[in-house]
């Protein structure tokens, strides 16, 4: 069964030995095709974001099973429930483990019903892996309290089948949730796309929650052998890719993530540590090495005959019969670093299921509108409603690194962290470096696929040809919180011409 987050992350971050033990068992269970388990789920009980919590939420054969795990001892004494730790100390519980599971189950059911998912079967289970189950009571059925006797793969599989088999059927006249929609919505509710060093605030909160589109792709990846995922900058392609790769690796498959852009290694490395996934730039792929599943990021850079032939050799079963996922931007990023052949893309499209990510989860609404206005590029509907407007800094002199550094110093003075600020020189092609003032100076080739809290764009193209448009597109779509564009009078004239061309289309 798929377990999310992957077992390596659960082992590293969970303090409860009982929950780690249950997670290992769930991952080893062979479930039906829709089976998935989410660990440590936060439940929004109402609009002001008070939260409940479930240790596990399992989807099994169309039934949603909420699991509460209590390690150590659990005992009811004089009408009150207590937990007993390994030192023999008693701690009063607010409610029984079964009541905790049931309240989380009701909260989850209310959330998804409110969102129009439709009716679906729900069950609540308490798990006490270290002790025998208490006698069945009015509040629960014996099949719904799993104890140390169920702590084996075979026993847990049987227990899941029994609980799902005993689930109540839908009342007459109600709209029943479609299984694929229910599964996708669970992914959307509980999958958090990890963002390193994320700042607090409304913008970050909105960006961190997986969108419905991302959730549908995550749900579909496990079901389909070959997928092409299209999405503009900021639609979360790389984050979805990393989560999908971890799901495949957790099932024991050999997994490769490959890419053309040189900086993407630093993006993926912290997200897949400890998973056994191979992370290799496209130029370093070796003849003879093959993988059960191959993930390609920024695939538009490799969408040419030579690139597809190379991929064909590393996919076990070949491109036509193997298992692969290519994530690509339909806009013009390939002109920055790579080669895109539309004829090759058309051929590849015939080999795979296609999905579109159509909601931008990186850029604020103001940034999305600027990209659409000047470039006509589709980077998804803006999902981030908060955020400042784009700041245009019109320079009387040169709109260079020095001018951008002045803006960066203002940001630091107003509370931004120096490490969260990037200066992107659109016309440069050199390796990233630190300026004299200590700010990262980068160019579109190395910024591609990455993001920063605050971005200052400078040294705009002298000509908006294919390469200039692509470089500008990459630069202005990197910002998560604020975007500043430093431009000269000459730049302003060229931008106005660019704007008129878009209006005239």
C-alpha positions in Angstrom: 0.0 0.0 0.0 1.2 3.5 -0.7 2.0 5.4 2.6 2.2 9.2 2.6 4.6 10.7 3.6 7.0 7.9 2.7 8.3 5.6 5.4 11.7 7.2 5.6 10.1 10.6 6.5 7.8 8.9 9.0 10.8 7.1 10.6 12.7 10.4 10.8 10.0 12.7 12.1 7.6 10.6 14.2 8.4 10.1 17.9 5.8 7.4 18.4 7.2 3.9 18.1 3.7 2.6 17.8 2.9 4.8 14.8 6.1 3.9 13.1 5.3 0.2 13.6 1.8 0.6 12.1 3.2 2.6 9.2 5.6 -0.2 8.4 2.8 -2.7 8.4 0.5 -0.6 6.3 3.2 -0.2 3.7 3.8 -4.0 3.5 0.1 -4.7 3.2 -1.1 -5.7 -0.4 -4.3 -3.7 -0.8 -6.8 -3.1 -3.5 -5.9 -0.7 -6.4 -7.1 2.4 -4.6 -5.4 1.7 -1.3 -3.5 4.6 0.3 -2.6 5.5 3.9 -2.0 9.1 5.0 -0.1 9.6 8.3 -0.5 12.3 10.9 -3.4 14.1 9.3 -4.5 17.5 10.4 -8.3 18.0 10.1 -9.8 21.4 9.6 -12.9 21.3 11.7 -14.3 24.6 10.5 -13.5 27.8 8.6 -11.3 29.4 11.3 -8.9 26.5 11.1 -9.3 24.8 14.5 -7.8 21.4 13.9 -8.3 17.8 15.0 -5.9 15.1 14.2 -5.9 11.5 12.9 -2.9 9.3 13.2 -3.8 7.5 9.9 -6.5 7.9 7.3 -6.7 4.8 5.1 -8.6 4.5 1.8 -9.4 0.8 1.3 -11.8 -0.4 -1.4 -13.8 2.8 -1.4 -14.1 3.0 2.4 -12.3 5.7 4.4 -10.9 4.3 7.7 -9.7 6.7 10.4 -7.2 5.1 12.7 -6.1 6.3 16.2 -2.9 4.6 17.5 -2.1 4.4 21.2 1.2 2.9 22.2 1.9 1.5 25.6 -1.0 0.6 27.9 -4.5 1.9 27.8 -7.0 1.3 30.6 -10.4 2.4 31.7 -10.7 2.9 35.5 -13.8 4.2 37.3 -15.3 5.4 34.1 -12.2 7.4 33.0 -9.6 6.3 30.3 -5.9 6.5 31.0 -2.8 5.8 29.0 0.1 4.0 30.7 3.7 4.7 29.6 6.7 2.3 29.8 7.5 3.7 33.3 4.1 2.8 34.6 2.9 6.4 34.8 -0.8 7.0 34.2 -2.1 9.9 32.2 -5.7 10.8 32.0 -7.2 10.9 28.5 -9.9 13.3 27.5 -11.7 10.5 25.7 -11.2 6.8 24.8 -9.0 6.0 21.7 -12.1 4.9 19.9 -13.9 8.2 20.7 -10.8 10.0 19.3 -10.9 8.0 16.1 -14.7 8.6 15.8 -14.5 12.3 16.3 -11.7 12.6 13.7 -13.9 10.4 11.4 -16.9 12.8 11.8 -14.7 15.9 11.2 -13.2 14.4 8.0 -16.6 13.3 6.7 -18.1 16.8 7.4 -15.1 18.5 5.6 -15.5 16.4 2.4 -19.3 16.5 2.4 -19.2 20.3 2.7 -16.9 20.3 -0.4 -19.4 18.4 -2.4 -17.6 15.1 -2.7 -20.7 13.1 -2.2 -21.6 10.2 0.2 -18.8 7.7 1.1 -18.5 5.0 3.8 -16.4 5.9 6.8 -15.2 3.8 9.7 -13.2 4.5 12.9 -10.6 2.1 14.3 -8.5 2.2 17.5 -5.1 0.5 17.5 -3.2 -0.6 20.7 -0.2 -2.5 19.3 1.3 -3.3 22.7 -1.7 -4.7 24.6 -4.7 -6.9 24.1 -8.0 -5.2 23.0 -10.5 -4.4 25.7 -13.8 -6.2 25.6 -16.2 -4.9 23.0 -18.5 -2.3 24.3 -21.5 -0.3 23.2 -19.3 2.3 21.7 -17.4 0.0 19.3 -17.4 -3.3 17.6 -14.6 -5.8 18.4 -13.5 -5.8 14.8 -12.7 -2.0 15.1 -10.2 -2.2 17.9 -6.9 -3.8 16.7 -4.5 -5.0 19.3 -1.1 -6.8 19.4 -2.7 -9.8 17.8 -3.3 -7.8 14.6 0.3 -6.6 14.4 1.3 -8.7 11.4 0.9 -8.2 7.7 -1.6 -11.0 7.3 -3.6 -10.0 10.4 -3.7 -6.3 9.5 -4.8 -7.1 5.9 -7.6 -9.3 7.2 -8.6 -6.6 9.7 -8.8 -3.9 7.0 -10.9 -6.2 4.8 -13.2 -6.9 7.7 -13.7 -3.3 8.6 -14.3 -2.3 5.0 -16.6 -5.3 4.5 -18.8 -4.2 7.5 -19.1 -0.6 6.4 -22.6 0.6 6.0 -24.1 1.1 2.5 -25.3 4.4 1.1 -28.8 5.6 2.1 -31.3 5.7 -0.8 -31.5 8.9 -2.7 -28.0 10.3 -1.9 -25.3 11.2 -4.4 -22.5 8.7 -4.0 -18.9 9.9 -4.3 -17.1 8.6 -7.4 -14.1 6.5 -6.2 -11.5 8.4 -8.3 -12.8 11.8 -7.0 -12.7 10.6 -3.4 -9.2 9.4 -3.8 -8.0 12.6 -5.5 -9.7 14.7 -2.9 -8.0 12.9 -0.1 -4.7 13.5 -1.8 -5.6 17.2 -2.1 -6.6 17.5 1.6 -3.7 15.7 3.1 -0.7 16.0 0.8 1.5 18.9 1.8 4.1 19.9 -0.7 7.3 20.5 1.3 8.9 23.9 1.0 12.3 24.4 2.7 12.6 27.5 4.9 9.1 28.7 4.1 8.2 32.0 5.8 5.1 32.4 7.8 2.2 34.4 6.5 -0.9 34.1 4.3 1.0 33.7 1.0 3.1 30.7 2.3 0.0 29.1 3.9 -1.8 29.3 0.5 1.2 28.0 -1.4 1.8 25.0 0.8 -1.5 23.2 0.4 -1.7 20.9 -2.5 -4.2 22.1 -5.1 -6.9 19.9 -6.5 -5.0 19.7 -9.8 -1.8 18.5 -8.1 -3.8 16.0 -6.1 -5.4 14.5 -9.2 -2.0 14.0 -10.7 -0.6 12.4 -7.6 -3.6 10.1 -7.5 -3.2 9.2 -11.2 0.5 8.5 -11.1 0.1 5.2 -9.3 -2.5 4.0 -11.8 -1.0 4.8 -15.1 2.3 3.5 -16.6 3.1 6.6 -18.7 2.1 10.2 -18.1 2.8 13.6 -19.6 2.1 16.4 -17.1 1.8 19.9 -18.6 2.0 23.0 -16.5 3.4 26.5 -16.7 5.9 27.9 -14.3 4.7 27.9 -10.8 2.0 25.2 -11.2 4.0 22.8 -8.9 5.3 20.3 -11.4 8.6 19.6 -9.6 6.9 19.3 -6.2 4.4 16.8 -7.6 7.2 14.9 -9.3 9.2 14.5 -6.1 6.1 13.2 -4.2 5.3 10.8 -7.1 8.8 9.5 -7.2 8.8 8.8 -3.4 5.5 6.9 -3.8 7.1 4.7 -6.4 10.3 4.1 -4.4 8.2 3.2 -1.3 6.8 0.3 -3.3 10.3 -1.1 -3.9 10.7 0.1 -7.5 14.0 1.4 -8.8 13.4 5.1 -9.5 15.3 7.7 -11.5 14.8 11.5 -11.5 16.6 13.2 -14.4 16.6 16.7 -15.9 18.6 19.1 -18.1 18.7 22.2 -16.0 21.9 22.2 -13.8 20.4 23.7 -10.7 17.5 21.2 -10.2 19.7 18.8 -8.3 19.7 21.2 -5.3 15.9 21.4 -5.5 15.4 17.6 -5.5 18.2 16.4 -3.2 16.7 17.5 0.2 13.3 16.2 -0.9 14.3 12.6 -1.6 17.0 12.0 0.9 17.0 8.5 2.3 14.5 7.2 -0.3 17.0 5.3 -2.6 16.0 7.4 -5.6 18.7 8.1 -8.1 19.1 11.7 -9.0 21.1 12.3 -12.2 21.4 15.2 -14.7 20.5 14.0 -18.2 24.1 14.4 -19.3 25.3 11.9 -16.7 23.0 9.0 -17.6 25.0 5.8 -18.1 24.5 3.2 -20.9 23.2 0.0 -19.6 21.6 1.3 -16.4 17.8 0.9 -16.4 15.0 1.8 -14.0 11.6 0.6 -13.2 10.3 4.2 -13.2 11.8 7.3 -14.8 10.7 10.8 -13.9 11.8 13.7 -16.2 11.5 17.3 -15.0 11.5 20.2 -17.4 11.1 17.6 -20.2 10.6 20.3 -22.8 14.4 20.7 -22.7 14.8 17.1 -23.8 11.9 16.8 -26.2 14.0 16.0 -29.2 15.0 12.9 -31.1 18.3 12.5 -29.2 16.8 13.1 -25.8 14.0 10.6 -26.3 16.4 8.0 -27.6 18.5 8.4 -24.5 15.4 8.0 -22.3 14.3 4.9 -24.2 17.5 3.2 -23.2 17.2 3.9 -19.4 13.5 3.0 -19.0 13.0 -0.7 -18.3 10.8 -1.9 -21.1 11.6 1.1 -23.3 9.7 4.3 -23.7 6.8 2.5 -25.5 6.3 -0.2 -22.9 7.9 1.0 -19.7 6.9 3.2 -16.8 7.7 6.9 -17.0 6.5 10.4 -16.2 7.5 13.6 -18.0 6.7 17.0 -16.6 7.0 19.9 -19.0 6.2 23.5 -19.5 4.2 24.2 -22.7 5.5 27.8 -22.8 8.9 28.9 -24.1 11.4 27.9 -21.3 13.2 25.4 -23.7 14.8 28.4 -25.4 16.8 29.1 -22.3 18.6 25.8 -22.0 17.6 22.9 -24.2 16.0 21.9 -27.4 12.3 21.4 -28.0 11.0 19.7 -31.2 7.2 19.9 -31.5 7.0 17.0 -33.9 8.8 14.7 -31.3 6.4 16.0 -28.6 3.4 15.1 -30.8 4.8 11.5 -31.1 5.4 11.2 -27.4 1.9 12.5 -26.6 0.5 9.4 -28.3 2.3 7.1 -25.9 0.9 8.5 -22.6 -2.0 9.8 -20.6 -1.9 13.6 -20.4 -2.7 15.8 -17.5 -2.7 19.6 -17.2 -1.8 21.5 -14.0 -3.8 24.7 -14.4 -3.5 26.4 -11.0 -0.5 28.5 -10.1 0.7 27.7 -6.6 3.9 29.7 -6.5 3.3 33.2 -7.9 0.9 35.7 -6.4 -2.1 36.9 -8.5 -0.2 40.1 -9.3 2.8 38.2 -10.7 0.6 35.9 -12.8 -1.2 38.9 -14.3 2.1 40.5 -15.3 3.3 37.4 -17.0 0.0 37.1 -18.9 0.0 40.7 -19.8 3.6 41.0 -21.2 4.2 37.5 -22.4 0.8 36.0 -23.0 2.0 32.8 -21.3 -0.4 30.5 -19.6 1.0 29.8 -16.1 -2.3 28.7 -14.6 -5.0 30.5 -12.7 -3.6 32.4 -9.7 -4.2 30.4 -6.6 -2.5 32.9 -4.3 -4.9 35.8 -3.6 -2.6 37.6 -1.2 0.6 39.3 -2.0 2.0 42.7 -3.0 1.7 44.2 -6.5 4.8 43.8 -8.7 7.2 46.6 -8.0 8.6 48.4 -11.1 11.8 50.2 -10.3 12.5 52.7 -13.2 16.2 53.6 -13.2 17.6 56.8 -14.8 20.9 55.1 -15.3 21.9 51.5 -15.8 19.4 48.9 -14.6 22.2 46.6 -13.5 23.3 44.5 -10.5 24.2 47.6 -8.5 20.7 49.0 -9.0 19.2 45.6 -8.0 21.4 45.5 -4.9 19.9 48.8 -3.7 16.4 47.2 -3.9 17.7 44.2 -2.0 19.1 46.3 0.8 15.7 48.0 1.1 14.1 44.6 1.5 16.5 43.5 4.2 15.9 46.8 6.0 12.1 46.0 6.0 12.6 42.6 7.5 13.3 40.2 4.6 16.1 37.6 5.1 19.1 38.1 2.9 19.1 34.4 2.0 15.5 34.7 0.7 16.5 37.3 -1.9 17.6 36.6 -5.4 18.9 39.0 -8.0 18.3 37.5 -11.5 20.3 39.0 -14.3 18.2 38.2 -17.4 21.0 38.7 -19.9 23.8 37.0 -18.0 25.0 33.4 -18.6 27.6 33.0 -15.9 27.6 30.7 -12.9 25.7 31.9 -9.8 27.7 34.1 -7.5 27.5 36.3 -4.4 27.5 40.0 -4.9 29.8 42.3 -2.9 26.8 42.9 -0.6 26.3 39.2 -0.2 23.2 38.7 -2.3 22.8 35.7 -4.7 23.1 36.8 -8.3 21.8 34.2 -10.7 20.6 33.9 -14.3 17.6 32.2 -15.9 19.6 29.1 -16.9 20.4 28.3 -13.3 17.2 29.7 -11.8 15.0 27.5 -14.0 12.9 25.2 -12.0 13.7 26.9 -8.7 12.1 29.7 -6.7 12.8 32.3 -4.0 10.8 34.4 -1.6 11.8 37.7 -3.1 13.2 38.2 -6.7 14.7 41.3 -8.2 15.0 41.1 -12.0 17.5 43.3 -13.7 19.6 43.6 -16.9 16.6 42.9 -19.2 17.0 41.6 -22.7 18.0 44.1 -25.5 15.8 42.0 -27.8 12.7 40.0 -27.1 13.4 37.2 -29.6 12.7 33.6 -28.6 15.7 33.5 -26.3 15.0 36.9 -24.7 11.3 36.1 -24.2 12.2 32.7 -22.6 14.8 34.3 -20.3 12.4 37.0 -19.2 9.6 34.4 -18.6 11.9 32.3 -16.4 13.1 35.3 -14.4 9.7 36.8 -13.6 8.1 33.5 -12.6 10.6 32.6 -9.8 9.1 34.8 -7.0 6.9 33.4 -4.3 6.2 36.5 -2.3 7.5 39.7 -4.0 8.7 40.5 -7.5 10.8 43.7 -8.3 11.7 44.6 -11.9 14.6 47.1 -12.3 14.4 48.7 -15.8 15.9 51.6 -17.6 14.1 54.0 -19.9 15.2 52.0 -22.9 13.9 48.8 -21.2 10.6 50.6 -20.6 10.2 51.3 -24.3 11.0 47.7 -25.2 8.5 46.5 -22.6 5.8 48.8 -24.0 6.4 47.4 -27.5 6.1 43.9 -26.0 2.9 44.8 -24.3 1.4 46.3 -27.5 2.3 43.1 -29.4 0.3 41.1 -26.8 -2.7 43.4 -27.0 -2.7 43.2 -30.7 -2.8 39.4 -30.8 
